[in-house]
Amino acid sequence: MDLIRASGAAPEGAASSKLPAMTTSPMPALLARRRLLLGAGAVALGATAGCASTAGPAARATPRLRLIGDTTLAHRLAFQGTTVGGLSGIDYDPASGLYYLLSDDRSDLQPARLYTARMALQADRLGPVELQAVVTLRRADGQPYPGRRSPAPGVDVPDPEALRRRPETGTLLWTSEGDLRRGFGPALREARPDGTLLREFNLPALFQPSPDAARGPRDNLGFEGLSLTPDGRQAWVAMENALVQDGPMPTVGAPGGPCRFTLVDLDRGEAVRQIAYVPDAIPQAPVPPGGPADNGVSEILMVDGERCWCWSAPTWPAWAPRCGSI
C-alpha cells in the first residue's frame, strides 16, 4: 500500500473538458475513512493514526496501520434468498453500528445488491460477521438491475466495486466498473440506504468505451476505489488500471500507464479535477507461465486533506489470493 500526495493537478474549479491533462509525478489522491479492508470474503481491519488536515509536524507524520483481526464468511453462503460473495466494498455507519458490504456480483446470481452487517470490534480482535439484511440496488425506474444473461435495452449491467456512506446525508455512493461490451462506461451513483437510486454523476466523456476499443477503459479495470474528502463535499474515484489512451497495462518487467483519480464535486454532481498514479510492475511472474497476472489500484483511503493510502492488489495465478502490498 502506497502513501501518495495530491498535488499539481488542475485547479478544483477546472471544467470537465480540461480533465485529460494530468500530472504524473509522485502520484496522488484523496480518500475517506474506511474501517475495514475487504477481499475475497475475508475482512482485515487496519487502524490509522495522524489523520489530521492541519499542516503541523504531528499531522504530517506518516500514519501507521495495525492489523486487529480478520474474519471469513463461508463460501457461497446463502442469506435471505441470495448468495453472499464477491464482497468488494465496505463502509461503516457509527450511528447505527451497521457495516455496508457491497457485492460485485454482476446480477449473475441475484440482482446487484449490498448487505448490512454487524461486527464486534475490540482493541485486539474482530468478531464474526453477523449479516442483517439484503439491500437490492435499483435503477431510475425502481427496478433491480438486469443480469448479463437477460440485459435490458438502454440499461447497463453494473459491476459494483466500491462503496462509501455520506455521513451528512446518510446516503450511499457506489461505483460500477461499467458494462463496456454494451457501450456503458464506469459509473458513480448515489442511493438511499434502501437501494433506491438518487442520481448518477456526470463524468468526463473519456471514460466512455469506444466501439473499436481504441480508447476508454479496459473491461473489469474501471472505478475500483472510492473515498470522500475530509469535509464530505467531494469524492475521489480511482481507476484500477490505465485508460487505453493513457498507456499499457503493467507487466512483470514494467509498470503500466497512469491510473486516473477523479475528484467529483457532490454538490455540483460533476468531475472537477484529475490526478494520476502509476502502479508498480507486477511483482512476480504467474505460475504456471502464461497464467493471469495484474497489478492495479484496488482501493483508496483518506489520511488527511492531501494524502491517502492507495491499496494495490497484485494478482498472479487464478487460484492465488489477491494480496495488498505496503
C-alpha positions as CSV (number, residue, x, y, z in Angstrom):
1,M,0.0,0.0,0.0
2,D,1.5,3.3,-1.0
3,L,1.0,6.7,0.7
4,I,0.5,9.3,-2.0
5,R,0.0,13.0,-2.1
6,A,-2.4,15.1,-4.2
7,S,-0.6,17.9,-5.9
8,G,0.0,19.8,-9.1
9,A,-3.3,18.9,-10.9
10,A,-5.8,21.2,-12.4
11,P,-7.4,23.7,-10.1
12,E,-10.5,22.4,-8.3
13,G,-12.8,24.6,-10.3
14,A,-11.5,23.4,-13.6
15,A,-14.0,22.4,-16.2
16,S,-14.5,18.8,-17.1
17,S,-13.3,19.4,-20.7
18,K,-9.8,20.1,-19.4
19,L,-9.6,17.0,-17.2
20,P,-7.5,14.9,-19.7
21,A,-4.4,16.9,-18.7
22,M,-2.9,15.1,-15.7
23,T,0.3,15.2,-13.6
24,T,2.3,12.1,-13.4
25,S,4.8,12.8,-10.7
26,P,4.7,11.3,-7.1
27,M,1.1,10.2,-7.9
28,P,-1.8,11.2,-5.6
29,A,-5.4,11.0,-4.5
30,L,-7.6,11.7,-1.5
31,L,-9.8,9.3,0.5
32,A,-12.3,9.0,3.3
33,R,-12.2,6.9,6.4
34,R,-13.0,3.3,6.0
35,R,-12.6,0.9,8.8
36,L,-12.1,-2.4,7.0
37,L,-10.1,-3.6,4.0
38,L,-12.0,-6.3,2.4
39,G,-11.1,-9.0,-0.1
40,A,-12.3,-12.4,-1.3
41,G,-14.8,-12.8,1.6
42,A,-12.2,-12.0,4.3
43,V,-12.1,-8.8,6.3
44,A,-8.8,-7.3,7.6
45,L,-9.0,-4.3,9.8
46,G,-6.4,-1.6,9.9
47,A,-6.2,1.3,12.3
48,T,-4.7,4.6,11.1
49,A,-3.1,7.4,13.1
50,G,-2.3,11.1,12.4
51,C,-5.4,11.6,10.2
52,A,-5.4,15.4,10.6
53,S,-6.0,18.0,7.9
54,T,-3.7,20.6,9.5
55,A,-0.1,21.0,8.4
56,G,1.8,20.8,11.7
57,P,4.7,18.3,12.2
58,A,2.5,15.8,14.1
59,A,-0.2,15.9,11.4
60,R,2.4,15.3,8.7
61,A,3.7,12.1,10.4
62,T,3.3,9.0,8.2
63,P,0.3,7.1,9.5
64,R,0.8,3.5,10.7
65,L,-1.5,0.6,10.1
66,R,-2.1,-2.2,12.7
67,L,-3.8,-5.4,11.9
68,I,-6.5,-6.0,14.6
69,G,-8.0,-9.2,13.2
70,D,-9.8,-10.9,10.3
71,T,-13.0,-12.8,9.8
72,T,-14.2,-15.0,7.0
73,L,-17.6,-15.8,5.5
74,A,-18.4,-19.3,4.3
75,H,-18.0,-19.8,0.5
76,R,-21.3,-19.3,-1.3
77,L,-23.1,-18.5,1.9
78,A,-26.9,-18.4,1.5
79,F,-28.7,-15.5,3.1
80,Q,-32.2,-14.2,2.6
81,G,-32.5,-15.8,-0.8
82,T,-29.1,-14.6,-2.1
83,T,-25.6,-16.0,-2.4
84,V,-23.1,-13.9,-0.3
85,G,-19.8,-13.4,-2.0
86,G,-17.7,-11.1,-4.1
87,L,-17.7,-8.5,-1.3
88,S,-15.7,-5.7,-2.8
89,G,-16.7,-2.5,-0.9
90,I,-17.4,-1.8,2.7
91,D,-18.2,1.2,4.9
92,Y,-19.5,1.9,8.4
93,D,-22.3,3.9,10.0
94,P,-21.3,4.7,13.6
95,A,-24.8,5.9,14.4
96,S,-26.5,2.6,13.7
97,G,-23.4,0.3,14.2
98,L,-24.1,-1.2,10.8
99,Y,-21.5,-2.1,8.1
100,Y,-22.5,-1.9,4.5
101,L,-21.0,-4.6,2.3
102,L,-21.2,-4.3,-1.5
103,S,-21.2,-7.4,-3.6
104,D,-19.6,-7.3,-7.1
105,D,-22.0,-9.9,-8.5
106,R,-23.0,-8.6,-11.9
107,S,-26.5,-9.7,-11.3
108,D,-25.4,-13.2,-12.4
109,L,-26.6,-15.0,-9.3
110,Q,-29.1,-12.4,-8.0
111,P,-29.7,-8.7,-8.8
112,A,-26.9,-6.2,-7.8
113,R,-27.0,-5.7,-4.1
114,L,-25.4,-4.9,-0.8
115,Y,-25.6,-6.3,2.7
116,T,-25.9,-4.8,6.1
117,A,-23.9,-6.5,8.9
118,R,-22.7,-6.1,12.4
119,M,-19.1,-7.0,13.6
120,A,-17.9,-6.7,17.2
121,L,-14.7,-4.7,17.2
122,Q,-12.4,-4.7,20.2
123,A,-8.9,-3.3,20.7
124,D,-7.3,-6.7,19.8
125,R,-9.9,-8.7,17.9
126,L,-12.6,-8.6,15.3
127,G,-15.7,-10.6,15.9
128,P,-17.6,-12.6,13.3
129,V,-19.8,-11.1,10.6
130,E,-23.4,-11.1,11.5
131,L,-25.4,-10.3,8.4
132,Q,-28.6,-8.3,9.0
133,A,-30.3,-7.7,5.6
134,V,-30.0,-7.7,1.9
135,V,-30.5,-4.4,0.0
136,T,-31.2,-4.6,-3.7
137,L,-29.7,-1.7,-5.7
138,R,-32.2,-0.2,-8.0
139,R,-32.2,1.8,-11.3
140,A,-34.1,5.0,-12.0
141,D,-37.4,3.2,-12.7
142,G,-37.2,1.5,-9.3
143,Q,-36.5,-2.0,-10.8
144,P,-33.5,-4.1,-10.0
145,Y,-30.6,-4.1,-12.4
146,P,-30.7,-6.9,-15.1
147,G,-28.1,-9.6,-15.4
148,R,-25.8,-10.4,-18.3
149,R,-28.0,-13.3,-19.4
150,S,-31.0,-11.1,-19.8
151,P,-29.9,-7.4,-20.3
152,A,-32.5,-4.7,-20.8
153,P,-32.2,-2.2,-23.7
154,G,-30.6,1.1,-22.6
155,V,-29.7,-0.2,-19.1
156,D,-26.3,-1.2,-18.0
157,V,-25.4,-4.4,-16.2
158,P,-23.4,-2.8,-13.3
159,D,-20.2,-4.3,-11.9
160,P,-20.3,-2.9,-8.4
161,E,-16.9,-2.3,-6.7
162,A,-16.5,0.5,-4.2
163,L,-18.9,1.9,-1.5
164,R,-18.9,5.0,0.7
165,R,-21.6,6.2,3.2
166,R,-22.0,10.0,3.3
167,P,-22.3,11.0,7.0
168,E,-24.1,14.3,6.3
169,T,-26.9,12.7,4.2
170,G,-26.9,9.0,5.2
171,T,-26.8,8.1,1.6
172,L,-24.5,5.7,-0.2
173,L,-22.1,6.3,-3.0
174,W,-21.2,3.3,-5.1
175,T,-19.2,2.7,-8.2
176,S,-19.5,0.4,-11.2
177,E,-16.7,-0.7,-13.4
178,G,-19.1,-0.5,-16.4
179,D,-20.7,-2.7,-19.0
180,L,-18.2,-2.0,-21.7
181,R,-19.3,-4.6,-24.3
182,R,-22.7,-2.9,-24.4
183,G,-21.3,0.7,-24.5
184,F,-21.6,1.7,-20.8
185,G,-18.5,3.1,-19.1
186,P,-17.7,3.2,-15.4
187,A,-20.3,5.0,-13.2
188,L,-20.6,6.7,-9.8
189,R,-24.1,6.6,-8.3
190,E,-25.8,7.7,-5.1
191,A,-28.5,5.7,-3.5
192,R,-30.6,5.7,-0.3
193,P,-29.9,3.1,2.3
194,D,-32.8,1.1,0.9
195,G,-31.1,0.9,-2.5
196,T,-33.3,3.5,-4.3
197,L,-31.3,5.4,-6.9
198,L,-31.0,9.1,-6.3
199,R,-28.7,10.1,-9.1
200,E,-25.8,9.2,-11.4
201,F,-22.9,11.7,-11.6
202,N,-21.7,13.4,-14.8
203,L,-18.3,12.1,-15.7
204,P,-15.9,13.1,-18.5
205,A,-16.5,11.5,-21.9
206,L,-13.0,10.0,-21.9
207,F,-14.4,7.3,-19.6
208,Q,-16.8,6.0,-22.3
209,P,-15.6,3.0,-24.2
210,S,-15.1,3.4,-28.0
211,P,-16.6,0.8,-30.3
212,D,-13.2,-0.2,-31.6
213,A,-11.7,-0.4,-28.0
214,A,-9.0,2.0,-29.1
215,R,-9.9,4.5,-26.3
216,G,-11.6,4.4,-22.9
217,P,-11.4,1.9,-20.0
218,R,-10.5,-1.7,-20.2
219,D,-13.0,-4.4,-19.2
220,N,-13.1,-5.0,-15.4
221,L,-10.5,-2.4,-14.8
222,G,-12.6,0.7,-14.1
223,F,-13.7,2.5,-10.9
224,E,-12.2,0.3,-8.2
225,G,-11.6,2.8,-5.5
226,L,-13.8,5.5,-3.9
227,S,-13.3,7.9,-1.0
228,L,-14.7,11.1,0.4
229,T,-12.7,14.2,1.1
230,P,-12.4,15.1,4.8
231,D,-15.2,17.7,4.6
232,G,-17.5,15.2,2.8
233,R,-18.3,17.6,0.0
234,Q,-16.3,15.8,-2.7
235,A,-15.3,12.2,-3.6
236,W,-12.4,10.7,-5.4
237,V,-12.9,7.7,-7.7
238,A,-9.9,5.7,-8.7
239,M,-9.4,3.7,-11.9
240,E,-7.9,0.2,-11.3
241,N,-5.7,0.5,-14.4
242,A,-4.9,3.0,-17.1
243,L,-7.3,4.0,-19.9
244,V,-6.3,2.6,-23.2
245,Q,-5.2,6.1,-24.4
246,D,-3.1,6.6,-21.3
247,G,-0.8,3.6,-21.6
248,P,-0.4,-0.1,-21.3
249,M,-1.3,-2.5,-18.5
250,P,1.5,-3.4,-16.2
251,T,3.8,-6.3,-16.9
252,V,6.3,-8.3,-14.8
253,G,9.0,-6.1,-16.2
254,A,7.4,-2.7,-16.3
255,P,4.8,-0.5,-14.7
256,G,1.6,0.3,-16.6
257,G,0.2,3.6,-17.7
258,P,-1.2,6.1,-15.1
259,C,-4.4,5.3,-13.3
260,R,-6.7,8.4,-13.2
261,F,-8.1,9.5,-9.9
262,T,-11.0,11.8,-10.5
263,L,-12.4,14.3,-7.9
264,V,-16.2,14.7,-8.1
265,D,-18.0,17.7,-6.5
266,L,-21.0,16.2,-4.8
267,D,-23.0,19.4,-4.8
268,R,-22.4,20.2,-8.5
269,G,-22.6,16.5,-9.4
270,E,-19.7,16.6,-11.8
271,A,-15.9,16.0,-12.0
272,V,-13.7,19.0,-11.2
273,R,-10.1,17.6,-11.1
274,Q,-7.9,14.6,-12.0
275,I,-4.5,13.3,-10.9
276,A,-2.6,10.2,-11.8
277,Y,-1.0,7.3,-10.0
278,V,1.3,4.8,-11.7
279,P,1.2,1.3,-10.1
280,D,4.4,-0.8,-9.9
281,A,5.3,-3.6,-12.3
282,I,3.7,-6.9,-11.5
283,P,6.0,-8.2,-8.7
284,Q,6.0,-11.9,-9.6
285,A,5.6,-13.9,-12.8
286,P,2.5,-16.1,-12.9
287,V,2.7,-19.8,-12.1
288,P,2.2,-21.6,-14.4
289,P,3.7,-19.4,-17.1
290,G,1.0,-17.7,-19.2
291,G,-1.5,-17.5,-16.3
292,P,-3.3,-14.3,-15.4
293,A,-1.4,-11.6,-13.6
294,D,-2.1,-7.9,-12.9
295,N,-1.2,-5.1,-10.5
296,G,-3.6,-2.2,-10.1
297,V,-5.4,0.1,-7.7
298,S,-7.9,-1.8,-5.6
299,E,-8.9,0.8,-3.0
300,I,-8.0,4.2,-1.7
301,L,-8.3,5.6,1.9
302,M,-8.1,9.2,3.1
303,V,-5.4,10.1,5.5
304,D,-5.9,13.9,5.6
305,G,-6.7,16.8,3.3
306,E,-4.0,15.9,0.8
307,R,-2.7,12.4,1.4
308,C,-4.1,9.0,1.0
309,W,-3.4,5.3,1.2
310,C,-3.5,3.5,-2.1
311,W,-4.2,-0.2,-1.8
312,S,-2.5,-2.1,-4.6
313,A,-3.7,-5.6,-5.5
314,P,-1.3,-7.8,-7.4
315,T,-2.8,-11.0,-8.8
316,W,-0.9,-14.0,-10.1
317,P,-2.4,-17.4,-10.8
318,A,-6.2,-17.7,-10.9
319,W,-6.1,-19.8,-7.7
320,A,-3.9,-17.4,-5.8
321,P,-5.3,-14.8,-3.3
322,R,-5.3,-11.1,-4.0
323,C,-2.6,-9.5,-1.9
324,G,-2.2,-5.9,-0.8
325,S,1.4,-4.7,-0.7
326,I,2.6,-2.0,1.6
